[in-house]
Each structure stands twice: as C-alpha cells, then as structure tokens.
Amino acid sequence: MSKQGIEIKNKKASFLFELSDVFTAGVQLTGTEIKSIRQGKANFTDAYCIFKNSELFIKGLHISEYSHGNLNNHDPKRERKLLLTRRELTKLEGKTKEKGYSIVPTKLFISENGYAKIEIALAKGKRQKDKREDIKKKDIKRDLDRQMNY
C-alpha cells in the first residue's frame, strides 16, 4: 500500500469479468486531477480502456472536480492517456483483437514516489452461470466465517 493510503478499487470488475494478465500503468493527469485523487474522489463505475493510434486511453473514469480549483478545473469524464511500455502495449493490443477480450481498470492508487497509477487487467466476460457460482462460493465462505466466530 502507498504512503498516502489512497487505493480506489473497481469491485465490479472481478464479478463481471474473468481477469487474466495484470499491468500497472501510469496516467497522464492535470494538476487539479491529481489533487482530487489524493482526496479520494475518483469513481470507476463505467470505466474501460480503448486503443487509439496504438496508444491506450481510459474512458469513463470519473475524477471529481477539485474543490479549490478555479476556472482551470478539469473535465471530470475526459479521456486520459495510460503510460505503458511499447512491449506491453503491443501485447495488449494483440489480445484485445481476439474475440471476447477487453481491458478493464481494477485499481487506482498513488505510488511510493507520489504518482497516480492504474492497475489494468486483460478481461474476458463471465457468463451468468459463472457469476452464480461466485455468489454461492461467497455465501458458503460467509457462513463458515460466522460459524467460526461462535
């Protein structure tokens, strides 16, 4: 965990998708965006990643406007460029061209040196049956934990 303690997770990602390869990417941000993230005001609700001209961008990541920002405050839903190595980008681009694969952000955090980083994962959509099995496993685990506490 980072020294700032900021860690925003996308809880829906592991429920809706089967996550395979995980990458940590830097994010190109403006001054007011990083200040908002440090206050913990970011939301992954509809976030996903797309390729444009062999560069990776994140869409739908909502970073609230900075409370002390002025006229130069940022647009909360703008596209942000993700910073990865060329090798990682070509691997991800090749995989997303296969049927059923997409890139999903899973976690936003502040690194040890104070930079905002996003953990992204290569994801394949789960079927309804798989989601039901996950819910059953969680229920069984919760029941066992309850029994252990008594």
N, C-alpha and C positions, 0 to 999 in steps of 0.2 A: 504494500500500500504506500501511497505517496506521502510526503511530509505534510502537504496541505490537507490531506484527508478527503479530497474530492474524488468520488467514484460514482458515476451515474450509470446504471445498468439497464439494458434492454431485456426485461424479463420475458416478454412475449416471444423473443427470437428463439429461445430453446424449446418453447412449447410448439410454435408453428413450423419450425424448421429442424432438419437434421444437420447439425453443424459439423464440418469436417476440418479443413485447414484454417488455422487462425493466424492472422497477421496483425502487427502493431504499426499503425500509420500516423504520421504527423498530420496536422491540419493547418491550412493557411487561414489565419484569422485576422480580424482588425482589432484595434486596441480595446474598444468597448465590448467586443465579443468575449475576449479572454477574461475581462473583469466580471462579466456576467457568469461565466463558467465557474470562476473562483467563488462566486456567491452560491453556486449550485443550481442555477436557473437554466437548465437545458432539459429537453424532452425528446425522446426517441420515437414517439408514437407512430409516425408514418415514414420513418427514415429508411432509405435504401441507397445503394451505390450504383452509378452508371459510368460507362466509358464514353468519352468524347475526345476524338482525335488522339487515341491511345493514352489519355490521361484519365485518372479516376476521380470522380466527383461524388460528394454525398448530397442527396436531395432530401428535403423534408425534415432535417434536423432543426428543431426549433430552439433557438437560443434567445431568451427574452431580452428586450432592450435594457441597457444598463440604466439603473435608477438615477445616477448622477450624470448621465450623458446629456449632451446638448444637441444642437442641430445636426452634428456629425454622427449621431447614433446610427447603428447598423439596421439592416432589414432582417427581422427575426428568422425568416424562412429561406434566405438566399442559398444558392449552391455554394459549397465550399470544396476547394481542391484538397485531395488527400495526397500526402507525400510518401511515396514508396520507392524502392529501388526499381530500376528498369527490369531486372530479372523477375521480381515479384509481380510487377505489372503485366509482363507478357504471360506469366503462368496463370494469373487470374483471368486475363482476357481470353486466353485459350479455353479455360474451363467454363467460363460463362457462355461461350458459344455452343457448348454442349447443351442438349435438351434438359431442362429442369433445374439448372444451376443458376443461382443468383448470389450476390454479395450483400451481406446483412451486417450492419453495425451492432456490436454486442455490448461494448462498454466504452465510456468516455472518462478519462482520468487525467490528472496533472502529474507529469513525470517528476523524477527527483530533481532535475535541473529547471523545473518550472514551466515546461512546455506542455500544451494540451495534446494528448494522444488519443486516438480512437482505435479500439480493438475491433477488427472486422473479421468475418468468417465466411468461408465458402459454404453455401447452404443449399439444401435440396428440400423442397416442401414435403411435409409429413401428410400422410393420409389420415382420414378421420379415425380409422381403426387404431393407428399408432398413437394418436392423441388420447383415445380412450384408455389404452394400455398404460400410458404415462400417468393418467389420473388415478387408475387403480393402484399403481405402484406407490404413488404419493399417499393415498388413503391408507394402504397397508402399513407403510412406514410410520405415518402419524399415529395409527392405532397401537403399533408396537411401542412407540415412544411413550404414549400415555400409560400403557401397562407397566413399563419400566419405572415410571415415576411414582406409581402407587405402591 
